[in-house]
């Protein structure tokens, strides 16, 4: 029987094609089971591991800590594949910082999700932040005495996975304390990086007003005068995950030296005609000194909802460096 070469060629192509697609299907199936996923429930509990199987009713995930876990589908908020940059050299998953949008004092271009609220307990007082919309957050901070009270607003603009910009405002008053304190600080923050590692440069202009007691030497009367000042503020800050729970954090708060300005001051003038010292007023030229607060520290993510952070600050002013004798301690907690 004579075999048709054309038929043989078609049969060979079909066999090769079927074999290739079958192999790709098997490789794809095996590849899917080797991928690491994060399954987050509605109550924010997360499970990390390999998804063994899933159907419309439940997802089976194999975790390192708990073994095989079955999660009902209706309890799942999100299923996300872990990216390579979230794995360390040992292939272990390093989750991004829950509170990565904050350093010690300053913030960055990263946003908190809508409905994700958190509180920071400082030595000086509480700080509460609310995710009220997509890439938009509002907050309030105060001292343990309730004065001053400062409101915050921040709108984040993500350009891509590793670049973001934030436009923000701080505005506050001293409430009941009676100093006439007023603050307005618009700022912008540019961030390179993500929630695992990032670096931020921020700049703003702080307008400050308060009442100052002034004593008139001649009349002997004391009066309160309204003083308004404004200074440029800049900051360099960053953080990166050094392990599953430990992050290295660096923050700074810099007030550049201001321009020269004219003011008046009282001095004692010796009058040769009377032989007595007399109070006189004169014009003087002064320059606002610069100031810098440097804050390196460590953050420990003790749970998905809590973190502890501490660091030691140094102050640079008047050409001198002075260490702050007590640590900067903060507790983060999701609400």
C-alpha positions in Angstrom: 0.0 0.0 0.0 1.4 3.3 -1.0 1.5 6.0 1.7 0.7 9.6 0.9 3.6 11.8 1.9 1.2 14.8 2.4 -1.0 12.8 4.8 2.0 11.6 6.8 3.3 15.2 7.1 -0.1 16.5 8.3 -0.2 13.7 10.9 3.3 14.5 12.1 2.5 18.2 12.5 -0.7 17.3 14.5 1.3 15.0 16.8 4.0 17.6 17.4 1.4 20.4 18.0 -0.6 18.2 20.4 2.6 17.3 22.3 3.7 20.9 22.6 0.4 22.2 23.8 0.1 19.3 26.3 3.5 20.0 27.6 2.7 23.7 27.9 -0.5 22.9 29.7 1.3 20.6 32.2 4.1 23.2 32.7 1.5 25.9 33.3 -0.4 23.7 35.8 2.9 22.9 37.6 4.0 26.6 37.5 0.7 27.7 39.0 1.1 25.4 42.0 4.6 26.7 42.6 3.6 30.3 42.7 3.2 32.0 46.1 0.0 33.9 46.7 -1.3 36.1 49.5 -5.0 35.4 50.4 -6.5 38.2 52.5 -9.8 37.7 54.3 -12.4 40.4 54.9 -11.2 40.8 58.5 -7.7 41.6 57.1 -6.2 38.2 58.1 -3.7 37.0 55.5 -2.4 33.6 54.5 0.7 33.2 52.5 1.5 30.0 50.6 0.8 28.0 47.5 -2.8 27.6 46.3 -3.4 23.8 45.9 -6.9 24.1 44.5 -9.8 26.5 44.3 -13.4 26.5 43.2 -16.5 28.8 43.5 -16.9 27.7 47.2 -13.4 27.7 48.7 -9.7 28.1 48.2 -7.2 25.6 49.5 -3.8 27.2 50.4 -0.8 25.4 51.8 1.0 27.7 54.3 4.3 27.2 56.1 2.9 28.0 59.5 -0.5 26.3 59.6 -0.2 23.7 56.8 -3.2 23.2 54.5 -6.0 25.8 55.1 -9.4 25.9 53.5 -10.9 29.4 53.2 -14.5 29.9 52.2 -14.7 32.0 49.0 -17.2 34.5 50.5 -14.7 35.4 53.3 -11.9 36.3 50.8 -11.2 40.0 50.2 -8.3 39.6 47.8 -6.0 37.0 46.2 -2.7 38.4 45.1 0.4 36.7 43.6 3.6 37.5 45.4 6.1 39.3 43.1 9.8 38.5 42.9 10.8 41.7 44.7 8.8 40.6 47.7 11.0 37.5 48.2 14.4 37.5 50.0 17.4 35.6 48.9 16.0 32.5 50.6 12.8 32.7 48.7 10.9 33.8 51.9 8.0 36.2 51.5 8.7 39.7 53.0 5.4 41.6 53.3 5.2 45.3 52.6 4.9 47.6 55.5 1.3 48.2 56.5 2.4 51.6 57.9 4.8 52.4 55.1 3.2 55.7 54.3 4.8 57.2 57.4 8.3 57.6 58.9 8.8 59.2 62.3 7.6 62.7 61.6 7.1 63.1 57.8 4.9 61.2 55.3 5.5 60.2 51.7 3.8 59.8 48.3 2.3 56.4 49.2 -1.3 56.3 50.1 -3.5 54.3 52.5 -6.4 52.4 51.0 -9.9 53.6 51.5 -11.3 52.3 54.8 -7.8 51.5 56.2 -7.4 53.7 59.2 -4.6 53.7 61.8 -3.3 55.4 64.9 0.2 56.4 66.1 0.8 56.7 69.8 3.6 59.2 70.3 5.3 60.3 73.5 3.8 63.7 72.9 0.3 62.6 71.9 -2.0 60.6 69.5 -2.1 60.8 65.7 -5.0 59.3 63.8 -5.2 58.9 60.0 -8.2 57.8 58.0 -8.3 56.5 54.4 -11.5 58.3 53.3 -11.2 57.9 49.5 -9.1 56.6 46.7 -5.6 57.9 47.3 -7.0 60.5 49.7 -6.6 60.6 53.5 -7.5 62.9 56.4 -6.1 62.9 59.9 -5.8 64.7 63.2 -3.0 65.0 65.7 -2.7 66.6 69.1 -0.8 66.5 72.4 -2.0 64.7 75.6 -3.3 68.1 76.7 -5.4 68.6 73.6 -3.4 71.6 72.5 -2.5 72.3 69.8 -4.8 70.4 67.4 -3.5 69.9 63.9 -5.5 68.5 61.0 -3.9 66.8 58.0 -4.9 66.1 54.4 -3.0 64.2 51.8 -3.8 63.3 48.2 -1.5 60.7 46.6 -0.8 60.5 42.8 0.8 57.1 41.9 2.7 57.4 38.5 3.7 53.7 38.4 4.6 50.9 40.8 7.7 52.6 42.0 7.0 56.4 41.7 4.4 58.5 43.5 3.7 62.1 44.5 1.7 63.5 47.4 0.1 66.9 47.9 -0.7 67.7 51.4 -1.7 70.3 54.0 -1.3 70.6 57.8 -3.4 73.3 59.5 -3.7 73.8 63.3 -4.5 76.0 66.3 -3.7 76.0 70.0 -7.5 75.7 70.9 -7.8 76.6 74.6 -4.2 77.4 75.5 -4.4 81.1 74.6 -1.1 81.6 72.8 -2.8 82.5 69.6 -0.9 79.7 67.8 -1.9 79.2 64.1 -0.2 76.9 61.6 -0.6 76.3 57.9 1.9 74.0 56.1 1.2 73.1 52.5 3.8 70.5 51.2 4.6 68.1 48.4 6.4 64.7 48.7 8.0 62.8 45.9 8.7 59.1 46.6 10.7 56.5 44.7 10.0 52.9 45.8 7.2 50.9 47.2 6.1 49.6 50.6 9.1 47.4 51.0 11.8 50.0 50.2 11.4 53.7 49.4 13.1 57.1 49.5 11.3 60.4 49.8 12.1 64.1 49.3 9.5 66.5 50.6 9.3 70.3 50.8 6.8 72.8 52.1 6.3 76.3 53.4 5.3 76.7 57.0 3.3 79.8 58.0 3.2 80.3 61.7 1.4 82.9 63.8 1.4 83.5 67.6 1.0 86.2 70.3 4.2 87.5 71.9 4.5 89.5 75.1 6.5 92.7 74.6 7.6 94.9 77.5 8.0 98.6 77.0 11.0 99.8 79.1 9.9 103.4 79.1 6.3 103.0 80.1 6.7 99.7 82.0 3.7 98.2 80.3 3.5 94.7 78.8 1.5 94.2 75.6 0.8 91.2 73.4 1.8 91.6 69.8 0.8 89.3 66.9 3.8 87.8 65.2 3.6 86.1 61.8 6.5 84.1 60.4 7.1 81.8 57.5 10.0 79.4 56.7 10.9 76.9 54.1 10.9 73.2 55.3 12.5 70.2 53.6 13.0 66.6 54.4 14.9 63.5 53.3 13.5 60.2 54.5 13.4 56.5 53.7 12.8 53.0 54.9 13.5 49.4 53.8 12.6 46.0 55.0 15.6 44.3 56.6 13.7 41.1 57.4 10.2 39.8 57.8 9.4 42.0 60.8 12.2 44.5 61.0 12.6 47.7 58.9 15.2 50.4 59.0 13.7 53.9 59.1 15.4 57.3 58.5 13.7 60.6 58.8 14.7 64.3 58.9 13.2 67.7 59.4 15.2 70.6 58.1 14.7 74.3 58.3 17.2 76.1 56.1 18.8 79.3 57.3 16.7 82.3 56.5 17.5 85.6 54.8 18.6 88.7 56.7 15.9 90.9 58.1 15.6 94.2 59.9 14.2 94.5 63.5 14.5 96.8 66.5 15.9 96.1 70.0 16.4 98.0 73.2 19.8 98.8 74.7 21.2 100.9 77.5 22.9 104.1 76.3 25.2 106.1 78.5 24.3 109.8 78.2 27.4 111.9 78.9 25.3 114.9 79.5 23.3 113.4 82.4 25.8 110.8 83.5 23.1 108.1 83.5 22.3 105.0 81.4 19.1 105.5 79.4 17.0 103.0 77.4 17.3 103.5 73.7 15.9 101.7 70.6 18.0 100.9 67.6 17.6 99.1 64.2 19.6 95.8 63.8 20.1 93.3 61.0 19.7 89.7 61.9 19.7 86.3 60.1 17.4 83.4 60.9 19.5 80.4 61.9 19.0 77.0 60.3 17.8 73.9 62.1 17.9 70.2 61.4 16.4 67.2 63.2 17.9 63.8 62.2 16.0 60.6 63.2 17.3 57.1 62.4 15.6 54.1 63.9 14.0 50.6 63.7 10.5 49.5 63.2 9.2 46.1 64.3 6.0 44.8 62.6 4.8 42.7 65.5 1.6 41.7 63.8 -0.4 42.6 60.6 -2.2 45.3 62.6 0.5 46.6 64.9 4.1 47.9 64.8 6.6 49.4 67.3 9.2 52.0 66.3 12.0 53.7 68.2 15.0 55.8 67.3 17.4 58.4 68.7 17.4 61.9 67.4 20.2 64.5 66.8 19.7 68.2 66.5 22.0 70.4 64.4 21.6 74.2 65.2 24.0 77.1 65.5 26.9 75.1 64.1 26.6 72.5 66.8 25.3 69.0 67.0 23.3 68.0 70.1 22.0 64.5 70.8 18.5 64.2 72.2 18.8 62.4 75.5 15.6 60.4 75.2 14.4 58.0 72.4 11.6 58.7 70.0 9.1 55.9 70.7 6.0 55.3 68.6 3.3 52.6 68.5 1.3 52.0 65.3 -2.1 50.3 65.4 -4.7 49.7 62.6 -8.2 50.7 63.5 
